[in-house]
């Protein structure tokens, strides 16, 4: 079953990197968003299977968007894509229900691992990841 994915990052370059990393997986990128507000609106419109979500964005943070999306759909599957320096927001994202996280800059294999983890129903259980 092809997974429908919403890619959210304020950087167009980073969105294109995530989309490229998803190429070849059993995925379909159904939308992109550049802000937290857009992320919430696109989620409600598209009902994707997975959201890749940057935490640091202008206006509405990824944390706020994550919280709103999870309030709208408690079953939402969100993979945080963030820089390692963002440890505190990352831990908060996991507490709020993010399924997994990918540290920027990332390898394509790390995105693939996160998608596979979601497909198999696994959840990242700690945030002491150092790659």
C-alpha positions in Angstrom: 0.0 0.0 0.0 1.4 3.3 -1.1 1.8 5.8 1.8 0.5 9.3 1.2 2.9 11.9 2.6 2.8 15.6 3.5 6.2 17.2 3.6 6.5 20.3 5.8 9.6 22.6 6.1 10.1 26.3 5.7 13.0 25.6 3.4 12.1 24.8 -0.2 15.5 23.1 -0.5 14.9 20.9 2.5 11.4 20.0 1.2 13.0 18.9 -2.1 15.6 16.8 -0.2 12.9 15.0 1.7 10.8 14.4 -1.5 14.0 13.1 -3.2 14.7 10.8 -0.2 11.2 9.4 -0.5 11.6 8.6 -4.2 11.7 4.9 -4.8 9.9 4.1 -1.6 6.3 3.0 -1.7 5.2 6.6 -1.1 3.3 9.4 -2.8 4.0 13.0 -1.8 0.5 14.4 -1.8 1.4 17.9 -0.6 4.0 20.3 0.8 3.7 23.1 3.3 6.2 25.9 4.3 4.6 27.0 7.5 2.9 25.6 10.6 -0.4 27.1 9.6 -0.1 25.6 6.1 0.8 22.2 7.6 -2.4 22.1 9.7 -4.6 23.2 6.8 -3.0 20.8 4.4 -3.3 17.9 6.8 -7.0 18.6 7.3 -7.5 18.9 3.5 -5.4 15.9 2.4 -5.5 13.4 5.4 -2.1 12.0 4.6 -0.8 8.8 6.1 2.5 10.4 7.2 3.7 14.0 7.8 7.4 14.9 7.8 7.6 18.0 10.0 10.3 20.6 10.6 10.2 22.0 14.1 11.6 25.4 13.6 9.5 27.5 11.3 8.3 31.2 11.4 5.0 32.2 12.8 3.6 28.8 14.0 6.3 26.4 15.1 6.4 22.7 14.1 5.6 21.9 17.7 2.4 23.9 17.6 1.4 22.4 14.2 2.1 18.9 15.6 -0.1 19.6 18.6 -2.9 20.9 16.4 -2.7 18.0 14.0 -2.7 15.5 16.8 -5.7 17.2 18.4 -7.5 17.0 15.0 -6.4 13.4 14.5 -4.9 11.6 17.5 -3.8 8.8 15.1 -1.7 11.2 12.9 1.7 9.7 12.1 4.3 12.5 12.3 8.1 12.2 11.7 10.0 15.2 12.9 12.9 16.3 10.7 15.1 18.7 12.6 18.7 19.8 13.4 20.4 18.0 16.3 20.8 21.4 18.1 17.0 21.3 18.6 17.1 18.7 21.4 14.6 20.3 23.7 11.9 20.8 21.0 12.6 17.3 19.7 12.0 15.8 23.1 8.8 17.8 23.4 7.7 16.6 19.9 8.2 13.0 21.0 6.2 13.7 24.1 3.4 15.2 22.0 3.2 12.1 19.9 5.7 12.3 17.1 6.4 8.7 15.9 10.1 9.2 15.0 12.6 11.8 14.1 15.3 12.4 11.5 18.3 14.6 12.2 19.3 17.1 9.5 21.4 16.8 7.5 20.1 13.3 6.9 20.9 10.2 4.8 18.2 8.9 2.5 18.4 5.6 4.4 17.3 7.4 7.6 14.1 8.7 6.0 13.5 5.2 4.6 14.0 3.7 8.1 11.5 6.1 9.6 8.9 5.3 6.9 9.4 1.6 7.4 9.1 2.0 11.1 5.7 3.6 10.6 4.5 1.0 8.1 5.3 -1.8 10.7 3.7 0.1 13.6 6.9 0.8 15.5 7.6 4.0 17.4 10.9 5.6 18.2 11.2 5.1 22.0 14.0 7.5 22.9 15.6 10.7 21.7 19.2 9.9 22.5 19.9 9.4 18.8 23.3 10.7 17.7 23.7 10.2 14.0 
